[in-house]
Amino acid sequence: MTRAPSDLERARDLLTERGCALGSPLVLLDETTSTNDEAKRAAKAGAAHGATWVAERQTAGRGRQGRAWVAAPGDALLVSVLVRTPCPPAYVPQLALAAGLAARDAVALAAPGVDVRVKWPNDVVVEGRKLAGVLVEGVSTGARVDAIIVGIGINVRAFPPELAERATSIDRMGGAPTDRAALLVELLVALERDLGLVAARGVAAVRARLAAADALLGESVASDAGAGVAVGIDDDGRLVVRGDDGAIARWSSGEVHLARDVSARSTTR
Ligand code: BT5
């Protein structure tokens, strides 16, 4: 189904005004399995850099490692962007951090005065509650990465009640109802900037902004890799953690839990 949700139509003109290469074409869908599926299919069929899909409802929205992304129709901004910017393989995993930072900036513009942060490796959080998630997937031919799909889900109005303790949304932050077209445009403009920077120079190119928005900095964290205090994100996009014995570890992937959350709850995600 391709009947367009009306409030997002305005984004087309706004994107042209901003000269943004992402969001062209902009495909607005009522329903799909996952916007990342749409983008992947189109990438394999040769669709161009910048093509973007937005859906009101996903029947199989996904996160990483088979986890589900849940959103009621119209409550969220569910977006996937097809990216064909040349990028050394080593920088590909860092694009999720770039996308998280861009989503953080777009949300911060929509929620002035709210402390919006990036939680390594791929979440946008406010006061420890997840407001957005990023799923980056590659489309490859053999060893060559032909395209990168950047999928982002942002809770705009409500969020799933079963996640009441762990999630939040932009509208929950107060103020007027969020203009989703403006949010989408700011997201795509910020993505174009940050994906370009990180594809060219790695996450070092956004080091200062990432450090300023780092939700884990100075927090006690735990993961399968161990426990300690997060002291930053390095230029390879790894989380730097100082253990109780003072030794520095660098975590390259995985689930990270705030120690204070683990002690407050029995379930962690
Ligand atoms: C993510 O995975 O956070 C990546 C989410 C990406 C979603 C977008 S929507 C557009 C595009 N199309 C897709 O199919 N996906 C992308 P992960 O870090 O694995 O987190 C998943 C976990 O987040 C789940 O296990 C839940 O605990 C939690 N979660 C699910 N829905 C949520 C929501 N609406 N708000 C907050 N947390 C949520």
Residues whose N, C-alpha, C, O or C-beta is under 5 A from the ligand:
A	BS01	BT5	S34 T35 N36 A60 G61 R62 G63 R64 R67 A68 W69 V70 A71 L78 V79 N122 K130 G133 V134 L135 G151 I152 G153 F159 P160 A167 R269
